[in-house]
Amino acid sequence: MKVFISGNIAPVALQRLEENNISITQWNEDRQITAEELIEACKDQDGFVSVGPNKINADFLNASKHLKVIALHSVGFDQVDVEVAKKLNIPVGNTPGVLSAATANTAFLLMLAVSRKAFFGYKKIIDGNWVKYEPAQELGIELNGKTLGVFGLGKIGLEMAKKCKAAYNMNVVYHNRSRNEVAEKEIDAAYVSFDELLAQSDVLTVHTALTSETKEKFSMEVFKKMKSNAIFINTARGGIHNEQDLTQALEEKIIWGAGLDVTNPEPMDKNNPLLFMESVAVLPHIGSATEETREAMAGLIVENILAGLKGEKIPYPIY
């Protein structure tokens, strides 16, 4: 059996696949593989491990209908045309659960960095602009007792909420498609409408999937309904916010700050104005980037691949 991997994953996964007599081909170039190259690379393969923002759309799936399994190196699957994959009977699996804590830690990190303008202060030192003590410059805001709003209170959102509750005794409000009774019981989270979420949140953190309903959900119309001292955090998918609108909202002080681990588009241009704002912190999509988490993700990928190649039901399907 042969498997193509479109990027670098934890070595433990490669070892386990080789131990099962699977021949591996990896994309090792320092650029994202193109759609055409991906189709060509998978032409004679039995399985495919998708690393990065590969479009597993109708064109790819129809050209790769021979694949026995596709394993995503992510929990999100917005890049997959699920209906076509179902129609062609190609099982597609993801890596749920194991990255919740790491991603929540990244959201928490961004919240703190934004609240104290930490990235801007660091750049000030790097640029040689730290010359004297200025007690009235680059002032941050406190988080104690503030309200955390969670848009998408699933596993990652709950991890983030627990941290904020424990560290800063933050009140938690959330908006979901359905109630999260566990969160309501464990941390006294309050379910509110979307407009109430916007109006009440001092920090609004996004932990939802990118769908047709959430695509660019956070636009100027939405930012205008938020508090003027609010912090917007997105560690989910960049496509959930309109980046031009977010930039304008920050420039015009419609909201106070933003922390992004995901951008729209990715990668972000080095001259993007968000990178030079005082109350903004941006990371290059490192939400799950710890050794432990990436090894755990690799383990789920291997389970999905091995089961799919054997014609068995994969353990972590997206449908």
N, C-alpha and C positions, 0 to 999 in steps of 0.2 A: 504494500500500500504506500502511496505517496501523498505528502501533505505540503502545501505551499503556505509560508508564513510571511505576511507583508511588512514585517518589521522585527525589531529585537524584543524578545520576551525573556522572562527569567530562565536561566540555564537549566534549572531543575525540570522544566517542562520539556526541553529538548532531550534531556537525558532519559526521561521516562518514555518519550515517544520512540527514541532509538532502541531502548530496551524491549520495546514491543515490535521490533523489526519494521519500523516505519521509516521510509526514506524522506528526508527533510530538505526542502529548498527554501532559502530565506532571501528576502529583499534587504540588501545591506547598503544601498546607496543613500547618500545624505540628502535625500529629497523624497517627497511623497510620490509613490508610484502612480502613474496615470491610469485612467480607466481602460485605455487600450492595452497598456502593458499588463494590467491586472488580468484581463481576459486571456491574453496570450499566456501568461504565467500559469494560469489555472487550467489550461487546455488539456493537459495530460495528467492532472492530479485527481486524487480521490477525495481529499479533504482540503479545507482552506481555513486558516486562522487569520482573521481580519484584525490588523493592528493599525489604528489611526482612522482618519475620516474617509474610509473607502465607501464609495456609493454602491451598495449592493442593491441596485435598482433592476428594473425589468430588462434592460439591455444586458447587464452582467449575468443575471440569473438565466435568461433564455440562452445565452451563449455558454453557460456553465451548468446546464441541467444534468450533466453526468455526475456532478459532485454528490457524494454520499452524505456530507455534513459540512456545515459552516459554523465555526466557533468564533464568537466576538470577544476581543480583549477589552470588554467594557460591560457595564450593566445597561447603559442606554442602547437603544436599537432604532433610533429615529432615521438612521441611514439605510435601513432595510425596507424593501418593498415586501411587507409581510404577506399580502394577498397573492403576489406572484410566487413567492417562496412556497406558500401553501399549495397553490395550484400545481406547481411542479414537484411537490412532495419532497422538497429539500429541507431537512431539519436544520434549524438555526438555533444556537444556544448562546447564552450570555454568562456573566459572572455576578450573580446577585448576592447581596448580603455581606460579602467579605470586605467591601471597601467603604462601608458606612462610617466607621469610626474615623478612618483616615481623611475622608472627604469632609466630615463634620469638623475635624481639627483644622482643616484648611479654611473653612468658612469662619471658624472662631478666630484664627490667626488674622484673617483679613479684617474682621470686625475690629479687633484691637488695633491693628496697624492704621486703619482709617481713622478711628476715634482719636488717635494721638498723632496723626500726620507723620507716621514713622518713616514711610518710604521717602517722603519729601525731605525730611530732616536728614536722612542718610545721604541723599543726593547733594544736599547743601554742603556736607562735609567733603564728599568726593570732588565737588566742583570748587573747593577752596573758599567757600562763602561763609564759613563759620568763623566770624571774626571777634565777636564779643557777645556778652550775655544780653539778651533782649527779652525782658519779662512779659512783654505784651505781644510778641510775635509767635506765629504758628501754634496758637492755643488749640488744644483738643477739647473733647467733651467727655463727660463722665458717663459710665454705663450703669452704675448702681441704681437698682430700682426702676430702670427704664422698661419699656414694653418691646418685646421681641415679637415680630410678626413673621410667621412661617407660611410661605406659599408652597404647599405640597408637603404635608407633615406625614411622610413615610418613615422608613428606617433612618435615612440620613438626617432628615429634618428633626426627628425625635432626638437623635444623638446631639445635634446642635442645640436644641432647646434644653436638654438636660444640662449641658455644660453651662449655658447662659444662666439657667436657674440656680445652679450650684455656685457658680463663681460670683454672680452679680445680683442674685435674687431678682432676676428679671421676670416680669409678668409675661405670660406667653399667650398669644392669640394666633389663630391659624385659619386658613381657608383651604378646603379640600373639596373634591367631588363628593366625598362621603366622610362621615364623622370618624375620628380616631379615638375610640373609647379608652384605649390603653393610655394615650397621652393625657386625656382628660382626667383619668384616675391617678396616674403616676405624678404628673407635674401640674395638675390643675389648669391645663390648657383650655382655652375658651374658643369654641367654634364661632366664627363671625362671617358675615358676607364679605365679598371681595372689596367693596367700597369701605366697609368698616375696617377691614385689614389695613387699607391704605391710610385711612384717617387716624388710626390708633397707633401705628407702628413707629417707634423711634429707630429701630433697626428692622429692616425687612429683608429676610433671607429667602432665596429661591432654591427649592429642592424638588422640582417637578420634571417630568419628561418633556421633551420637545415634541409637540404634536401640532396639528393644524389649528387647534384651539389655543395653544400657548405660544405659537410663533409670533415674536415681536409683541407679546402681550404687554410688556412694559414699554410703553410709548410716551410721547409728551402728554397725551391726554391723561394717562395714568400717573405720571410723575407730578402733574399739577394737583392731583388729589392727595398727595403725600404731605407730611409735615415739612416745613422749610428747614428743620434741623435733622431730617431723617437721613439714615445711612442705608444704601441699597447694596446688598451682597448677592452675587450670582456665582455659584460653583456648579451649576447644573449643565446648561448648554447656552452658548453665546447667542444663539438664535432666539432665545426667549426675550431678550431686550433689543430695542432699536438703538444702536450705538450712537447714531447722530443725535437722536432725541436725548439720550442720556448725557452726551457731551453738552448739549445746549442747556439742559436742565441744571447741570452743575455750573456752567459758566454764568447763567442768569440767577444762580442761587435759589432755584426752585426747590432743590434738595441740597443737603449739606455735603454728602460724601458718597463714595462708592468703592467697593472692593470686588474685584473680578478675578476669578481663576479661569474664566471662559470669556471669549470675546467674539465679536460679530463684525468682520470675519476673523478667522484664525488662519495663520498667525497674525498678530497685530503688527501694523507698520511701526517702525521705530520712531517715526515722527508724529504719531498719533497724539493729539493734544491732551488726552487723558493722562498720558505718562508724565506730564509736566504740571499737573494740578496738585495743590497742597493736600487736599483731603481725598485723594484717590490712591489706591494700592492695586497693582495688577501683577498677577503671576501667570506663567506660561502653561496653564492647564496641568497642574501637578497634584490635583486633588487626591489621587490614590497612590501617589508616588512615595511609598515607603517600601523598604525591602520585604518586610513581612507581608504587606498587602499584595504587592505584585507577585510574590511567591504563592500566596493563597489564590489569587486570580489565575495564575498559571496552572494550579492544581485543578481548578474547575474546567479550564480549557481542555486539559488532557482528558478529563472524564468525558466531556462532551465529544471530543474527537474519537476516542477509543470506542465509545458506544455507537457512534454514528457509522464508523467504518465496519463495525460488526453487524450493522443492520438492526441494532437494538434501539429502543427508545432512549433519547439522550436525557440525562438527569436534570439539565437546566435549560429547558426550551423557552423561547420567547412567545410561542403560540401553542 
